[in-house]
């Protein structure tokens, strides 16, 4: 009897940890980006802004055929994709660590396995949607998928009525997200 109680407590603790990690990842990607150190606390930094350590704004250097805005956008998209991938991998590692615990009973293993499968399916859907959006708009795109809603961030200058409609269709078909639960944003700098 005591063994089952410990197993249930372990299952509850592991599910709480996984839920907390998922909420943290969701919060991290849906909050506005705060200003860098040295800037006033009331300012917020937009995706694509470049701020030096001293807190002064500068335009990023680029190639002759690349505008500063495009270079900043590419760097911002690369940074966001890297953070998104790292957060997803960290959550996956935590779930795998819980799953490898020998003290888990069959029910707990099934739940953790189901959570891990859902995370991998969400990751695959997110990647598919990003690829399709890039192909349709001709620009960079980041998709932040949740169970019932999504945010799509597209490159500056690529958002118009036609691309909005295409993104909405892609997210409905490939991501399973209806138009009312979809937010489409353009990178600002």
RODREN-997776 format. One record per atom (N, C-alpha, C): x, y, z; atom name. Coordinates in pm, whole numbers. Layout:
// residues N
     east    north       up   voro
        X        Y        Z     CA
...
END
This chain:
// residues 189
     east    north       up   voro
       82     -119        0      N
        0        0        0     CA
       86      126        0      C
      194      126       80      N
      282      241       85     CA
      356      260      -47      C
      385      150     -117      N
      456      157     -243     CA
      372      229     -348      C
      242      199     -350      N
      153      264     -449     CA
      141      413     -418      C
      139      450     -291      N
      132      590     -253     CA
      255      667     -298      C
      372      605     -283      N
      496      669     -327     CA
      498      683     -479      C
      447      581     -547      N
      443      586     -693     CA
      350      698     -740      C
      239      710     -673      N
      145      817     -711     CA
      205      954     -683      C
      276      966     -572      N
      340     1093     -541     CA
      448     1125     -644      C
      524     1024     -685      N
      628     1042     -786     CA
      565     1081     -919      C
      455     1016     -954      N
      385     1049    -1078     CA
      334     1192    -1073      C
      272     1229     -962      N
      219     1365     -948     CA
      332     1468     -956      C
      443     1440     -890      N
      556     1533     -893     CA
      613     1546    -1033      C
      626     1434    -1105      N
      681     1441    -1241     CA
      587     1514    -1335      C
      457     1495    -1320      N
      361     1566    -1405     CA
      360     1715    -1374      C
      375     1749    -1248      N
      381     1891    -1210     CA
      506     1956    -1268      C
      618     1886    -1263      N
      743     1939    -1320     CA
      727     1958    -1471      C
      670     1860    -1539      N
      651     1872    -1684     CA
      556     1987    -1717      C
      449     2001    -1640      N
      354     2109    -1663     CA
      420     2245    -1637      C
      499     2253    -1531      N
      567     2378    -1501     CA
      666     2415    -1612      C
      736     2315    -1665      N
      829     2342    -1775     CA
      754     2389    -1899      C
      640     2328    -1928      N
      561     2368    -2045     CA
      507     2510    -2029      C
      460     2543    -1910      N
      409     2678    -1884     CA
      522     2779    -1895      C
      640     2746    -1844      N
      755     2836    -1852     CA
      794     2861    -1997      C
      799     2756    -2078      N
      834     2770    -2219     CA
      730     2857    -2289      C
      603     2832    -2263      N
      496     2912    -2324     CA
      507     3058    -2281      C
      527     3083    -2153      N
      541     3219    -2103     CA
      660     3288    -2166      C
      773     3218    -2178      N
      895     3276    -2232     CA
      875     3325    -2374      C
      802     3250    -2456      N
      787     3287    -2596     CA
      669     3378    -2624      C
      581     3400    -2528      N
      468     3488    -2553     CA
      483     3624    -2485      C
      580     3640    -2398      N
      599     3770    -2333     CA
      676     3861    -2427      C
      668     3992    -2403      N
      746     4085    -2484     CA
      891     4078    -2438      C
      980     4109    -2528      N
     1122     4103    -2496     CA
     1161     4226    -2415      C
     1218     4210    -2294      N
     1255     4325    -2212     CA
     1378     4395    -2268      C
     1396     4518    -2229      N
     1512     4595    -2272     CA
     1638     4535    -2210      C
     1750     4556    -2277      N
     1878     4506    -2228     CA
     1922     4586    -2105      C
     2019     4536    -2032      N
     2072     4603    -1914     CA
     2127     4739    -1954      C
     2101     4838    -1873      N
     2151     4972    -1901     CA
     2044     5062    -1961      C
     1940     5007    -2017      N
     1832     5088    -2073     CA
     1726     5107    -1966      C
     1646     5211    -1976      N
     1540     5231    -1876     CA
     1446     5112    -1872      C
     1394     5080    -1753      N
     1310     4962    -1736     CA
     1177     4974    -1807      C
     1132     5096    -1836      N
     1002     5113    -1900     CA
     1007     5084    -2049      C
     1126     5082    -2109      N
     1138     5052    -2251     CA
     1124     4902    -2274      C
     1071     4867    -2389      N
     1072     4727    -2429     CA
     1143     4717    -2562      C
     1208     4608    -2583      N
     1284     4585    -2704     CA
     1201     4497    -2795      C
     1194     4532    -2921      N
     1120     4454    -3018     CA
     1214     4353    -3084      C
     1157     4246    -3133      N
     1232     4143    -3203     CA
     1306     4207    -3320      C
     1436     4192    -3326      N
     1514     4248    -3435     CA
     1596     4368    -3392      C
     1568     4427    -3275      N
     1646     4541    -3227     CA
     1784     4493    -3184      C
     1882     4578    -3205      N
     2017     4549    -3160     CA
     2052     4651    -3054      C
     2094     4606    -2938      N
     2130     4695    -2829     CA
     2266     4652    -2777      C
     2358     4749    -2767      N
     2491     4718    -2714     CA
     2483     4701    -2563      C
     2590     4649    -2506      N
     2594     4626    -2362     CA
     2574     4757    -2287      C
     2625     4867    -2341      N
     2611     4997    -2277     CA
     2468     5050    -2287      C
     2383     4984    -2364      N
     2244     5025    -2375     CA
     2215     5118    -2491      C
     2313     5140    -2579      N
     2290     5227    -2693     CA
     2247     5144    -2813      C
     2153     5198    -2889      N
     2103     5128    -3008     CA
     2197     5150    -3125      C
     2217     5047    -3204      N
     2298     5057    -3326     CA
     2232     4978    -3436      C
     2262     5012    -3558      N
     2214     4935    -3672     CA
     2315     4823    -3698      C
     2269     4700    -3720      N
     2361     4591    -3745     CA
     2433     4609    -3878      C
     2559     4563    -3884      N
     2635     4568    -4010     CA
     2589     4456    -4100      C
     2585     4482    -4228      N
     2543     4379    -4323     CA
     2625     4388    -4449      C
     2599     4297    -4539      N
     2665     4298    -4669     CA
     2614     4416    -4749      C
     2678     4444    -4863      N
     2639     4557    -4947     CA
     2497     4541    -5001      C
     2456     4417    -5030      N
     2323     4396    -5085     CA
     2220     4365    -4977      C
     2260     4372    -4852      N
     2170     4341    -4741     CA
     2149     4466    -4658      C
     2024     4508    -4638      N
     1995     4626    -4558     CA
     2015     4594    -4411      C
     2039     4695    -4329      N
     2054     4669    -4185     CA
     1931     4603    -4125      C
     1812     4640    -4172      N
     1691     4581    -4118     CA
     1685     4432    -4148      C
     1724     4392    -4269      N
     1721     4251    -4307     CA
     1821     4172    -4224      C
     1939     4226    -4203      N
     2040     4157    -4123     CA
     1991     4140    -3979      C
     1928     4245    -3924      N
     1875     4237    -3788     CA
     1763     4136    -3778      C
     1676     4134    -3881      N
     1566     4038    -3883     CA
     1619     3895    -3885      C
     1718     3869    -3970      N
     1773     3734    -3980     CA
     1836     3691    -3848      C
     1908     3781    -3785      N
     1969     3749    -3656     CA
     1862     3723    -3550      C
     1757     3804    -3551      N
     1649     3786    -3454     CA
     1578     3653    -3476      C
     1552     3619    -3602      N
     1487     3492    -3631     CA
     1577     3375    -3590      C
     1705     3384    -3619      N
     1798     3278    -3582     CA
     1804     3261    -3431      C
     1807     3373    -3359      N
     1812     3367    -3212     CA
     1684     3306    -3155      C
     1569     3347    -3209      N
     1442     3294    -3161     CA
     1429     3145    -3190      C
     1473     3103    -3310      N
     1468     2960    -3343     CA
     1559     2880    -3252      C
     1677     2933    -3223      N
     1770     2864    -3134     CA
     1712     2849    -2994      C
     1656     2957    -2941      N
     1596     2951    -2807     CA
     1478     2854    -2803      C
     1399     2856    -2908      N
     1283     2766    -2916     CA
     1329     2620    -2919      C
     1430     2592    -2999      N
     1483     2456    -3008     CA
     1543     2411    -2875      C
     1619     2499    -2812      N
     1681     2464    -2683     CA
     1576     2437    -2576      C
     1472     2518    -2571      N
     1366     2498    -2472     CA
     1293     2367    -2496      C
     1266     2336    -2623      N
     1198     2212    -2657     CA
     1285     2091    -2621      C
     1414     2099    -2652      N
     1505     1989    -2619     CA
     1518     1971    -2468      C
     1521     2080    -2394      N
     1530     2071    -2247     CA
     1407     2003    -2190      C
     1289     2040    -2239      N
     1166     1978    -2192     CA
     1163     1830    -2229      C
     1208     1798    -2349      N
     1212     1658    -2393     CA
     1307     1577    -2305      C
     1422     1635    -2271      N
     1518     1566    -2184     CA
     1459     1541    -2045      C
     1385     1638    -1993      N
     1323     1621    -1861     CA
     1219     1508    -1865      C
     1140     1505    -1969      N
     1040     1399    -1981     CA
     1107     1262    -1996      C
     1215     1256    -2074      N
     1287     1130    -2090     CA
     1350     1085    -1959      C
     1399     1182    -1880      N
     1457     1148    -1750     CA
     1350     1092    -1656      C
     1232     1152    -1658      N
     1121     1100    -1575     CA
     1083      962    -1624      C
     1080      943    -1754      N
     1041      814    -1812     CA
     1142      704    -1779      C
     1268      741    -1766      N
     1371      640    -1737     CA
     1372      598    -1590      C
     1293      662    -1506      N
     1285      627    -1364     CA
     1222      489    -1351      C
     1292      401    -1287      N
     1247      262    -1272     CA
     1131      248    -1174      C
     1106      347    -1092      N
     1001      338     -992     CA
      863      374    -1047      C
      856      420    -1172      N
      728      455    -1230     CA
      647      330    -1261      C
      519      336    -1231      N
      433      223    -1265     CA
      388      238    -1412      C
      317      144    -1461      N
      274      141    -1601     CA
      190      260    -1640      C
       99      301    -1552      N
       11      414    -1582     CA
       92      544    -1595      C
      186      563    -1504      N
      269      683    -1507     CA
      357      685    -1632      C
      413      569    -1666      N
      496      560    -1787     CA
      412      593    -1911      C
      289      545    -1915      N
      203      574    -2030     CA
      174      723    -2042      C
      149      789    -1929      N
      119      933    -1931     CA
      241     1013    -1976      C
      358      981    -1923      N
      479     1053    -1960     CA
      512     1026    -2107      C
      496      901    -2151      N
      519      867    -2292     CA
      424      945    -2381      C
      299      957    -2340      N
      200     1033    -2417     CA
      240     1181    -2424      C
      287     1238    -2313      N
      331     1377    -2313     CA
      450     1397    -2406      C
      542     1301    -2404      N
      660     1308    -2491     CA
      620     1298    -2638      C
      526     1209    -2669      N
      477     1196    -2807     CA
      408     1323    -2853      C
      327     1383    -2764      N
      257     1508    -2799     CA
      357     1620    -2825      C
      463     1627    -2744      N
      567     1727    -2763     CA
      634     1710    -2899      C
      665     1587    -2934      N
      730     1559    -3063     CA
      637     1587    -3180      C
      508     1555    -3166      N
      411     1584    -3271     CA
      395     1735    -3288      C
      390     1807    -3178      N
      378     1952    -3182     CA
      501     2013    -3250      C
      618     1961    -3219      N
      741     2008    -3281     CA
      741     1984    -3431      C
      695     1868    -3471      N
      688     1834    -3614     CA
      587     1925    -3685      C
      471     1945    -3626      N
      369     2033    -3685     CA
      422     2175    -3696      C
      493     2220    -3595      N
      549     2354    -3594     CA
      650     2371    -3708      C
      738     2274    -3725      N
      837     2279    -3831     CA
      771     2275    -3968      C
      670     2189    -3985      N
      599     2182    -4112     CA
      532     2314    -4145      C
      466     2375    -4048      N
      399     2503    -4070     CA
      500     2612    -4106      C
      613     2617    -4035      N
      716     2716    -4065     CA
      768     2700    -4207      C
      793     2576    -4249      N
      842     2550    -4384     CA
      742     2594    -4490      C
      616     2561    -4470      N
      513     2600    -4567     CA
      495     2751    -4572      C
      500     2817    -4458      N
      485     2963    -4454     CA
      602     3029    -4524      C
      723     2980    -4501      N
      841     3035    -4570     CA
      828     3019    -4721      C
      779     2904    -4764      N
      762     2879    -4908     CA
      657     2972    -4968      C
      549     2998    -4897      N
      441     3082    -4950     CA
      474     3231    -4945      C
      540     3276    -4837      N
      565     3420    -4823     CA
      700     3462    -4879      C
      792     3368    -4893      N
      926     3402    -4942     CA
     1012     3468    -4837      C
      973     3460    -4712      N
     1050     3521    -4604     CA
     1057     3431    -4483      C
     1128     3475    -4382      N
     1144     3399    -4259     CA
     1011     3392    -4182      C
      995     3285    -4107      N
      875     3270    -4024     CA
      907     3182    -3903      C
      847     3218    -3791      N
      857     3139    -3668     CA
      714     3110    -3625      C
      688     2985    -3590      N
      556     2945    -3543     CA
      570     2899    -3398      C
      489     2956    -3312      N
      484     2917    -3172     CA
      348     2851    -3149      C
      350     2719    -3143      N
      227     2641    -3131     CA
      198     2608    -2986      C
       73     2616    -2951      N
       23     2571    -2822     CA
      -83     2466    -2856      C
     -146     2408    -2759      N
     -247     2307    -2786     CA
     -365     2364    -2863      C
     -407     2486    -2829      N
     -527     2542    -2889     CA
     -505     2671    -2965      C
     -386     2729    -2958      N
     -361     2855    -3024     CA
     -219     2861    -3079      C
     -195     2961    -3164      N
      -62     2975    -3224     CA
      -32     3121    -3252      C
       97     3152    -3250      N
      146     3282    -3291     CA
      243     3259    -3406      C
      229     3338    -3512      N
      318     3329    -3627     CA
      387     3463    -3641      C
      520     3461    -3645      N
      599     3582    -3662     CA
      664     3574    -3799      C
      638     3674    -3883      N
      692     3674    -4019     CA
      787     3792    -4038      C
      868     3780    -4140      N
      967     3880    -4172     CA
      900     4012    -4211      C
      968     4121    -4181      N
      916     4255    -4214     CA
      896     4267    -4365      C
      783     4323    -4403      N
      753     4346    -4544     CA
      688     4229    -4615      C
      672     4117    -4548      N
      614     3998    -4609     CA
      468     3978    -4573      C
      416     4060    -4485      N
      278     4043    -4439     CA
      184     4135    -4517      C
       93     4075    -4589      N
      -11     4148    -4661     CA
     -138     4064    -4655      C
     -243     4108    -4723      N
     -370     4036    -4718     CA
     -357     3894    -4770      C
     -285     3878    -4881      N
     -271     3745    -4942     CA
     -190     3652    -4851      C
      -78     3701    -4798      N
        5     3615    -4712     CA
      -68     3582    -4582      C
     -147     3676    -4531      N
     -226     3650    -4410     CA
     -325     3537    -4434      C
     -392     3541    -4548      N
     -485     3435    -4583     CA
     -413     3301    -4599      C
     -297     3302    -4665      N
     -221     3178    -4684     CA
     -174     3122    -4550      C
     -127     3208    -4462      N
      -81     3163    -4330     CA
     -197     3104    -4251      C
     -312     3170    -4257      N
     -431     3121    -4187     CA
     -470     2982    -4238      C
     -466     2961    -4371      N
     -499     2830    -4428     CA
     -396     2724    -4387      C
     -269     2759    -4391      N
     -163     2665    -4352     CA
     -180     2622    -4207      C
     -205     2719    -4120      N
     -218     2687    -3977     CA
     -343     2604    -3950      C
     -449     2626    -4027      N
     -571     2546    -4008     CA
     -549     2403    -4057      C
     -483     2388    -4171      N
     -465     2255    -4228     CA
     -352     2177    -4162      C
     -236     2238    -4149      N
     -119     2166    -4097     CA
     -105     2173    -3946      C
     -152     2281    -3887      N
     -137     2298    -3743     CA
     -263     2270    -3664      C
     -377     2260    -3735      N
     -503     2236    -3666     CA
     -550     2353    -3581      C
     -507     2474    -3617      N
     -541     2594    -3539     CA
     -641     2677    -3619      C
     -761     2699    -3565      N
     -859     2782    -3636     CA
     -816     2929    -3637      C
     -872     3004    -3730      N
     -834     3145    -3749     CA
     -853     3229    -3623      C
     -957     3201    -3545      N
     -982     3282    -3425     CA
     -878     3260    -3315      C
     -801     3152    -3323      N
     -697     3123    -3224     CA
     -557     3149    -3278      C
     -549     3227    -3386      N
     -422     3251    -3453     CA
     -387     3399    -3446      C
     -261     3428    -3409      N
     -210     3562    -3409     CA
      -92     3568    -3506      C
      -99     3662    -3601      N
        7     3677    -3700     CA
       72     3813    -3677      C
      203     3811    -3657      N
      278     3933    -3628     CA
      389     3952    -3730      C
      425     4077    -3753      N
      539     4110    -3839     CA
      649     4162    -3749      C
      773     4126    -3779      N
      886     4172    -3699     CA
      897     4322    -3709      C
      914     4389    -3595      N
      938     4533    -3589     CA
     1078     4556    -3537      C
     1138     4664    -3581      N
     1268     4698    -3521     CA
     1279     4844    -3492      C
END
